């Protein structure tokens, strides 16, 4: 039976008081350290082969995404000709070459269509966001001079007429969906548009606006019709999560082949450039490139571990992206002709996680590029350590274990990994890899919200499903030695746990409007309270300090009771930690607060804040503002407060 937490506590309980007998600490301004990672992402972008500004054929173009602004970049391997053009959006995903020879790029935030003419060097914003689009996921050109755009969150298709310059909204494909995720135009001029979440595939007659859903019923439970391409009389559709790649006859609009994903891979992505009736695919996450012949129903492995394969030219040369680098690979010789960085984000990528390890160093990750960074306070040096695991996405939860290692959960597919800062960087899946990729939680989980090394030396994870990947969130355990793992989907409403604190015996967890005490040995709840928790931290004496709305509550691990409450001096705290000095610190967007164990006085110590929170060996605090890492020297403030 649930125990309801009320704030009507007895007068005998000590009320936490903002401020302190030792005097209010002097407010201090945070200091900017820098931008930890300027790595960008090409993961959702479509590479294009087109003419260069100087008139050369065979130039590779692609847009990149960054939270601080994207670009269209181009490179001609033979001549070294290079293009970089700032977009008016955070990125350019969908890309195609129109009938006029210009490049058309789908914008991300806002969802405008961009046109680049290599002959003139002119970049135009053609619009699109006026129809409600914030993302244009994919674009496709038709022989009759149209460009079609698959849009989010309207689940709609936009048509642009190259000759007239007119743009029109063809309307939503399904008002209950948000994602029109992929698009192509078959040889007869019909537009095919893939939908998520969940998966559908529509065929549209542009002249009449008629559309029909053609994805067979047995695949409708999947997440998304993720990637489309045309090859002769066939349309290829990659369907996530587990339908593999479906081959449609464009005339009958029926499935004629299904190509399952190889073992230990999760989905197919299309690579363009094959002759009619054939296709190139690459497998996620390993980046292995395959050739497929529809009539023979024959799949052939061409090369392993290439990365994001975008275009094959003359059946031999592969243009693509491997993390931050463009590559040109020769299938005949089995060697890279060139690998090089095309661009560095000008202003960096948003910081996604932070943690301070036992040595006093700070680690973190950034949005959507799967990179991790380290900061050494003794040298002031920030290092982009590289890509943590094989897939795209990002590390979205991070915990510094008492064993000195960093535990991480990543989107996509809730993949866990462990990093030992004392050992060389050598990412992989073997036991001696560093970071070592452990695997996926499963049960439809996609994003992790909290992770911790428990007192039982197992990894505990809170996660959520995304993209229709599962019915509920989860609370999961993973044994890093044996690889055994299991999940609970029904511990809290919605299943998802979003905060985990570690005590000597228990784990303290929050999610679904509940706070609960978890016994990892018994694998059962010791207590549950109704409480909307935004963050929590465990003090040196085991007391759990909880931020719940505008209040702070103290939870006693011995009596399993809330013993004290007060109004928070900074409102709800989005992140809390226990620093090496023994104090509890919390941050909001606007301020930083300190709770001192023993007196349990809660005090605002800074009139500015940010996202996330970590501390080094001197208890200097670190938080993020967008792509920037900031610090607050609290030791000096505490000393001044005591004078």
PyMOL commands that set and color helices and strands:
alter all, ss='L'
color gray80, all
select helices_A, chain A and resi 129-131+217-219+634-641
alter helices_A, ss='H'
color red, helices_A
select strands_A, chain A and resi 3-4+31-35+48-50+59-64+71-75+82-86+91-97+103-108+113-117+122-125+135-141+146-152+156-161+167-172+179-185+191-196+200-204+211-213+224-231+234-240+244-249+254-259+267-271+278-284+288-293+298-303+308-313+317-322+325-330+335-341+351-356+362-366+371-376+381-387+394-400+405-411+415-420+436-440+447-453+459-464+474-478+485-488+499-502+506-511+514-519+524-530+535-538+544-548+551-556+561-567+575-578+584-587+592-596+601-606+611-615+621-625+628-632
alter strands_A, ss='S'
color yellow, strands_A
deselect
rebuild
show_as cartoon
